[in-house]
Amino acid sequence: MTTTTKKSVATVTPVKEVETKKAEIMSYVLTMPDGTIIEGSTSIRQFQANEVKKFQNSGFQVKVSNGNYSGNIMIIDGLKQVRL
């Protein structure tokens, strides 16, 4: 009985570096009335377009919760507003 073993050869093709924009990150630290501290970060995103007023905003939005406290943080970047 003869066994044949084949060596597998992996080839690596270099990938072109794609120029990407650096993600804009917002970090936050919240101190609640009971002393609880919530830390985190979120990246910028586009919000739903306002078809009536003909513009679209971008900004930061994150839901935070810890124990008895929960809510949303929303910050709009007025410089990134786009007219439709």
Residue pairs with C-beta under 8 A, 6 or more apart in sequence:
23 43
23 44
24 43
24 44
25 41
25 42
25 43
25 44
26 41
26 42
26 43
26 44
26 60
26 75
27 39
27 40
27 41
28 38
28 39
28 40
28 41
28 42
28 62
28 64
28 73
29 37
29 38
29 39
30 37
30 38
30 39
30 64
31 37
32 38
32 66
32 67
32 69
34 67
34 68
36 66
36 67
36 69
38 64
38 66
38 69
40 62
40 64
42 60
42 61
42 62
42 73
43 60
44 58
44 59
44 60
44 77
44 80
45 58
45 59
45 60
45 61
46 56
46 57
46 58
47 56
47 57
47 58
47 59
47 61
47 76
48 56
49 55
49 56
49 84
50 56
50 57
51 84
54 83
54 84
55 81
55 82
55 83
55 84
56 81
56 82
56 84
57 76
57 77
57 78
57 80
57 81
58 76
58 77
58 80
58 81
58 82
59 74
59 75
59 76
59 77
59 80
60 73
60 74
60 75
60 77
61 72
61 73
61 74
61 75
62 72
62 73
63 70
63 71
63 72
64 70
64 71
64 72
64 73
65 71
